[in-house]
Structures are given as C-alpha cells and as structure tokens.
Amino acid sequence: MTIGATDRYEVVIIGGGPAGLQAGLILARQLRRVLILDGNRPRHSATLEAHGFLSRDNIPPNELRAAGRESVEQYETAEIQFAQVTRVRREGQGFAVEARGVRGTPNRHVLAERVILATGLKEHFPNLPMLRAFYGTHIHSCVVCDAWNKRESRIAVFGVPEAKTLAYRAAQLSRIGSHVTLFASERQVPEPDAARLRELGVAVDRRELEDAVGDRATLTGLRTADGEIVPVDAAFVLPGFEAQLGFLDEDIRPDLTEEGLVAADGSGRTRVQHLYATGELTAPGPEVLIISAGKGARTAIAAHRDAVGF
Ligand SMILES: Cc1cc2nc3c(=O)[nH]c(=O)nc-3n(C[C@H](O)[C@H](O)[C@H](O)COP(=O)(O)OP(=O)(O)OC[C@H]3O[C@@H](n4cnc5c(N)ncnc54)[C@H](O)[C@@H]3O)c2cc1C
C-alpha cells in the first residue's frame, strides 16, 4: 500500500479517552500534525455519569469525550478517527500504524514520527455471574468517583484474589456508608488490619462470594458461597487490570512494571525511542478522568519538546 503525504503524521495517538484527547489538544496547539485513532470502547462506558471533573461534574462520560473531540477537531492540524489499531511496527526512526475501521469508518495505514499510547486498561472481575448487570449503577470500582453518591447506603467491598488495597477502600467507605461489609480472605486483608477496620465499624466477612443478587435492575444483596444473602444497596469491587499492547511488534514493546503497567518516566517516555505512554496505562494505574487528562498534557509537552530537540 502506498502512503501519501496526507497519511504522514508527526504524532499518532492511540486511544481517544481523556489522556489521548488532551494530548492531541496540546499538540494541535503547537501546530503539530496529529492523528488520534480511537477504538471507542472505554472502560467507563458502563456508567451513566462521571463525577469529580472540575466544571464537568455529573456529565455522562460519552458527552465528555464528545466535547473533548470537538475541542481537538477545531484545529486544522488535528484529526480524529474511530478505528482500532491492529499493528504498529518500526519504520525508519518512526512507526507504521495500521488500524481497522469501526462501524463503517475506513481502515488506515499511516506513518508516524512519534506514537503516544493512550489505550487505557482492560479490567477483569471476580467471578460473580451477575456483577456486570449492576456494574456502573450499583457496583462501582472507583471509590473517589462514586462513594459520595452512595452515602448512607449499606455498602459491600470486595475484589479479585490478588487485590492489595481492600483494607484502605473499606476504611475510606466507613466514613460514607451507613454500614460497610468487607468480603476478604486473610491473604487479602490480614487479621491485624481486619481488627483496625472493625474498630472503624466495618464488618469483616471471610466467606467467598458467589453472586450479586437483585430485584430487576436494583442490587439487593450479595450471596455468599454458603447460600446466605447479605443485604446491600451498593458495592465497590477492586478489579484486576491489564495493558493490551498486542498490536505492538515485539521489538518496540515497552517494558512493563510489576503491576503490568507501561514503564515510563514521569512524562511518559518509554525505553523505546519515540514511543510514549500516558493516562492510566502508566503508573500508578487507574485513577480519575482529570488525572488521565493531566498525564496526557504532560506527555504531549514531552513529545513536543523532544521533537523541538532542545
Ligand atoms: C465504570 C467506571 C466509572 C468511572 N467513573 C469515573 C468518574 O465518575 N470520574 C472519574 O474521574 N473517573 C471515572 N472513572 C475512571 C476513568 O474512566 C479513567 O480514569 C479514565 O477514563 C482513563 O483515561 P484514559 O484516557 O487513560 O483511558 P480510557 O478512557 O480507557 O481511554 C482509552 C481509549 O483507548 C481506546 N483503545 C484501546 N485500545 C485501542 C487500540 N488498539 N486502538 C485504538 N483505540 C484503542 C479505547 O477504546 C478507549 O477509547 C471510571 C471508570 C470506570 C471503569
């Protein structure tokens, strides 16, 4: 396939969430020719409202992204396309990027001097068959985002077997809920921490969970492995996360941290020349929209600065 001048970009950003869009905005305002390719399948599409983003509190997440795209697209050196990137390989000092169109958009094959990865993370949950049905409405993963909306509720806390911060989450929520139950094994929350949580009024339940139980669309409880249904109005689950970077050729795959995040310096530079990573793909992992956007800005500034060469 021949690549024309219109398919050459100074920066291609993979992922059009808050991190990728903010990076695109900063680069467009530096007159950089930039393309954002976005598969448009963000983790947070499960929720109806995003909370805590200054001046955009309670906005539906899709509206926030649409407003972000509008900001970027007003610059004529910037372009956004819905497409899933399927392969990135080294081409000279830069990269060749292949993407498959989604819902009728064309396939793309472009060259990029620099690539910014802003693809977010994929989450996996404990095996509770009905969890997904309540995810984003009654079961949440982000305490900072959604706890306020669950004040004075009966709240449960649980997570994947490898979850390390369940005790902290339960302690946070003990200030918010009318009653908080933490479902955790001794490996997840050792007894000394459990004792401190009980002092805060948290019930620590060592039983395994089997499923979420509801009345139509409303969560009413969690069923334990011995069949008891513990009544709750809301729950916070700590998922496991993984970066999905199979589209990068092996020789340009960045190192990963112990947590499976992309290893990068504070501005998102990876060990691979001209390859950057940003948003929740980088340490410390999932946080909130405004932090991902901030990381996107910082990475864009670094990429711009590296290109200027001073
Ligand atoms: C259910 C839920 C509710 C949340 N609620 C809130 C809230 O109320 N307030 C708040 O501040 N934060 C909230 N968050 C957290 C917030 O959504 C994330 O912190 C933020 O979206 C991360 O931004 P990001 O740009 O790094 O990644 P994302 O927003 O996940 O964006 C990544 C994008 O990259 C795309 N992508 C991935 N792979 C490819 C590929 N190969 N090719 C092309 N595109 C690709 C994805 O489709 C996606 O559009 C919530 C998260 C979840 C899961």
Ligand as a Chemical Component Dictionary entry (heavy atoms), coordinates in Angstrom:
data_LIG
# 
_chem_comp.id                   LIG 
_chem_comp.type                 NON-POLYMER 
_chem_comp.pdbx_formal_charge   0 
_chem_comp.three_letter_code    LIG 
# 
loop_
_chem_comp_atom.comp_id 
_chem_comp_atom.atom_id 
_chem_comp_atom.alt_atom_id 
_chem_comp_atom.type_symbol 
_chem_comp_atom.charge 
_chem_comp_atom.model_Cartn_x 
_chem_comp_atom.model_Cartn_y 
_chem_comp_atom.model_Cartn_z 
_chem_comp_atom.pdbx_ordinal 
LIG C1  C1  C 0 -17.285 2.242  35.409 1  
LIG C2  C2  C 0 -16.285 3.369  35.575 2  
LIG C3  C3  C 0 -16.711 4.584  36.100 3  
LIG C4  C4  C 0 -15.811 5.637  36.233 4  
LIG N1  N1  N 0 -16.262 6.816  36.752 5  
LIG C5  C5  C 0 -15.432 7.845  36.854 6  
LIG C6  C6  C 0 -15.895 9.096  37.368 7  
LIG O1  O1  O 0 -17.062 9.238  37.738 8  
LIG N2  N2  N 0 -15.000 10.110 37.472 9  
LIG C7  C7  C 0 -13.686 9.982  37.084 10 
LIG O2  O2  O 0 -12.951 10.962 37.168 11 
LIG N3  N3  N 0 -13.218 8.807  36.604 12 
LIG C8  C8  C 0 -14.052 7.744  36.481 13 
LIG N4  N4  N 0 -13.579 6.553  36.010 14 
LIG C9  C9  C 0 -12.154 6.428  35.667 15 
LIG C10 C10 C 0 -11.895 6.995  34.278 16 
LIG O3  O3  O 0 -12.830 6.473  33.355 17 
LIG C11 C11 C 0 -10.468 6.658  33.840 18 
LIG O4  O4  O 0 -9.564  7.142  34.818 19 
LIG C12 C12 C 0 -10.122 7.323  32.503 20 
LIG O5  O5  O 0 -11.115 7.072  31.526 21 
LIG C13 C13 C 0 -8.795  6.830  31.976 22 
LIG O6  O6  O 0 -8.499  7.569  30.833 23 
LIG P1  P1  P 0 -7.524  7.024  29.691 24 
LIG O7  O7  O 0 -7.604  8.046  28.604 25 
LIG O8  O8  O 0 -6.214  6.669  30.262 26 
LIG O9  O9  O 0 -8.195  5.651  29.190 27 
LIG P2  P2  P 0 -9.677  5.387  28.580 28 
LIG O10 O10 O 0 -10.648 6.422  28.988 29 
LIG O11 O11 O 0 -9.990  3.972  28.941 30 
LIG O12 O12 O 0 -9.459  5.515  27.023 31 
LIG C14 C14 C 0 -8.723  4.580  26.299 32 
LIG C15 C15 C 0 -9.248  4.562  24.879 33 
LIG O13 O13 O 0 -8.319  3.831  24.066 34 
LIG C16 C16 C 0 -9.056  3.036  23.166 35 
LIG N5  N5  N 0 -8.225  1.934  22.701 36 
LIG C17 C17 C 0 -7.739  0.879  23.399 37 
LIG N6  N6  N 0 -7.017  0.069  22.588 38 
LIG C18 C18 C 0 -7.042  0.640  21.356 39 
LIG C19 C19 C 0 -6.478  0.287  20.088 40 
LIG N7  N7  N 0 -5.748  -0.834 19.927 41 
LIG N8  N8  N 0 -6.735  1.085  19.020 42 
LIG C20 C20 C 0 -7.470  2.224  19.144 43 
LIG N9  N9  N 0 -8.024  2.605  20.346 44 
LIG C21 C21 C 0 -7.797  1.815  21.418 45 
LIG C22 C22 C 0 -10.283 2.582  23.974 46 
LIG O14 O14 O 0 -11.333 2.174  23.113 47 
LIG C23 C23 C 0 -10.607 3.874  24.735 48 
LIG O15 O15 O 0 -11.476 4.685  23.993 49 
LIG C24 C24 C 0 -14.452 5.473  35.863 50 
LIG C25 C25 C 0 -14.013 4.238  35.360 51 
LIG C26 C26 C 0 -14.919 3.205  35.209 52 
LIG C27 C27 C 0 -14.453 1.893  34.651 53 
# 
loop_
_chem_comp_bond.comp_id 
_chem_comp_bond.atom_id_1 
_chem_comp_bond.atom_id_2 
_chem_comp_bond.value_order 
_chem_comp_bond.pdbx_ordinal 
LIG C1  C2  SING 1  
LIG C2  C3  SING 2  
LIG C2  C26 DOUB 3  
LIG C3  C4  DOUB 4  
LIG C4  N1  SING 5  
LIG C4  C24 SING 6  
LIG N1  C5  DOUB 7  
LIG C5  C6  SING 8  
LIG C5  C8  SING 9  
LIG C6  O1  DOUB 10 
LIG C6  N2  SING 11 
LIG N2  C7  SING 12 
LIG C7  O2  DOUB 13 
LIG C7  N3  SING 14 
LIG N3  C8  DOUB 15 
LIG C8  N4  SING 16 
LIG N4  C9  SING 17 
LIG N4  C24 SING 18 
LIG C9  C10 SING 19 
LIG C10 O3  SING 20 
LIG C10 C11 SING 21 
LIG C11 O4  SING 22 
LIG C11 C12 SING 23 
LIG C12 O5  SING 24 
LIG C12 C13 SING 25 
LIG C13 O6  SING 26 
LIG O6  P1  SING 27 
LIG P1  O7  DOUB 28 
LIG P1  O8  SING 29 
LIG P1  O9  SING 30 
LIG O9  P2  SING 31 
LIG P2  O10 DOUB 32 
LIG P2  O11 SING 33 
LIG P2  O12 SING 34 
LIG O12 C14 SING 35 
LIG C14 C15 SING 36 
LIG C15 O13 SING 37 
LIG C15 C23 SING 38 
LIG O13 C16 SING 39 
LIG C16 N5  SING 40 
LIG C16 C22 SING 41 
LIG N5  C17 SING 42 
LIG N5  C21 SING 43 
LIG C17 N6  DOUB 44 
LIG N6  C18 SING 45 
LIG C18 C19 SING 46 
LIG C18 C21 DOUB 47 
LIG C19 N7  SING 48 
LIG C19 N8  DOUB 49 
LIG N8  C20 SING 50 
LIG C20 N9  DOUB 51 
LIG N9  C21 SING 52 
LIG C22 O14 SING 53 
LIG C22 C23 SING 54 
LIG C23 O15 SING 55 
LIG C24 C25 DOUB 56 
LIG C25 C26 SING 57 
LIG C26 C27 SING 58 
# 
